[in-house]
Amino acid sequence: MRKLLGLFVIVFNLILLSGCAESYEYEDVEGIVIEKEYDAAEMTSKTITDLDGEKIKVPVYKPEEYEVTIQYDTIVKEFEFEDDTFYNTVNVGDSVQLTLTKGLSAEGQIVSRQIDLPEDIASK
């Protein structure tokens, strides 16, 4: 469910950016790790109604999650990972390579900015 929500946010941002910006510029920048958080895996349950109208509890597994929050200028973004590879290589206060995407209007004015990790890190 969290992946679906994350995908929705990405698609929404792309639609929002494409609706406002006429072109994009990309720049390599350095951000600072401002927070790290680990969420342990857990089992919970939720109540659903079966086909007979009976309410039953079903187990729900939430996998562990590693979160790293990075700031560049006034932009703060939380990155979530399912494994600890990137999480274990950075500490709060470390510099991290980022890609800054600037959305530009037809007049060349900056209408949006966002940061992302390079593909080799983001895909892990």
C-alpha positions in Angstrom: 0.0 0.0 0.0 2.8 2.4 0.9 4.5 1.7 -2.5 1.2 2.4 -4.2 0.9 5.7 -2.4 4.5 6.5 -3.2 3.8 5.8 -6.9 0.8 8.0 -6.8 2.8 10.9 -5.3 5.4 10.5 -8.0 2.8 10.4 -10.8 1.0 13.4 -9.3 4.2 15.4 -9.1 5.1 14.6 -12.7 1.6 15.7 -13.8 1.9 18.8 -11.7 5.4 19.6 -13.1 4.5 18.9 -16.7 1.4 21.1 -16.4 3.4 24.2 -15.3 6.8 23.8 -16.8 7.7 24.2 -20.5 11.2 22.8 -20.1 13.5 21.3 -17.5 17.1 21.8 -16.4 19.1 19.3 -14.5 22.0 20.0 -12.2 24.2 17.9 -10.0 24.2 19.3 -6.4 25.1 18.2 -2.9 22.5 17.8 -0.2 22.9 17.2 3.5 21.5 14.1 5.4 19.4 15.7 8.2 17.6 12.6 9.5 17.7 8.8 9.4 14.9 6.5 10.6 14.4 2.8 10.7 10.9 1.3 10.9 11.1 -2.4 11.9 8.9 -5.0 10.2 5.7 -5.8 12.0 2.5 -7.8 11.8 -0.8 -6.1 12.4 -4.3 -7.1 11.5 -7.2 -5.4 9.9 -10.9 -6.3 9.9 -12.6 -7.1 6.6 -16.0 -8.3 5.6 -16.0 -11.7 3.8 -18.5 -12.7 1.1 -21.0 -13.9 3.7 -21.0 -10.5 5.4 -19.0 -11.8 8.4 -16.3 -9.6 9.8 -12.9 -11.3 10.1 -9.4 -10.3 11.0 -6.7 -10.8 8.5 -2.9 -10.5 9.2 -1.1 -7.6 7.5 2.6 -7.6 7.1 4.5 -4.3 7.0 8.1 -4.9 5.8 11.0 -3.0 7.4 11.7 0.4 5.9 14.8 2.6 5.9 14.3 6.3 5.6 16.9 9.0 4.9 15.8 12.7 4.9 18.0 15.0 2.8 18.0 18.8 2.4 19.3 20.9 -0.4 18.7 24.7 -0.1 15.1 25.0 1.1 14.1 21.6 -0.3 13.7 18.7 2.1 12.8 15.2 0.9 12.5 11.9 2.6 13.7 8.9 0.6 12.5 5.4 1.5 14.3 2.1 0.9 13.4 -1.5 1.5 17.0 -2.5 2.2 19.7 -1.0 4.3 22.4 -0.5 1.6 22.2 3.3 1.2 21.0 3.8 4.8 24.2 2.2 6.2 26.5 4.2 4.0 25.4 7.7 5.3 25.2 9.5 8.6 23.4 12.6 9.7 25.5 15.6 8.5 27.0 13.8 5.5 27.0 15.3 2.0 25.1 13.3 -0.7 25.1 13.7 -4.4 21.7 14.7 -5.8 20.1 15.7 -9.1 18.2 19.0 -8.9 15.4 19.3 -11.5 14.3 22.8 -12.3 11.0 23.3 -14.2 11.1 26.4 -16.3 8.2 28.5 -17.8 8.2 29.6 -21.4 9.9 32.8 -20.2 12.7 30.9 -18.5 11.5 31.5 -15.0 11.9 28.7 -12.4 8.4 27.4 -11.6 9.4 24.2 -9.8 12.3 22.5 -8.2 12.8 19.0 -6.8 15.7 16.8 -5.7 16.3 13.1 -6.5 19.0 10.6 -5.8 21.1 9.4 -8.7 19.6 6.4 -10.5 22.2 4.0 -9.2 21.2 4.8 -5.6 17.5 5.4 -6.1 17.0 2.0 -7.7 18.4 0.0 -4.7 
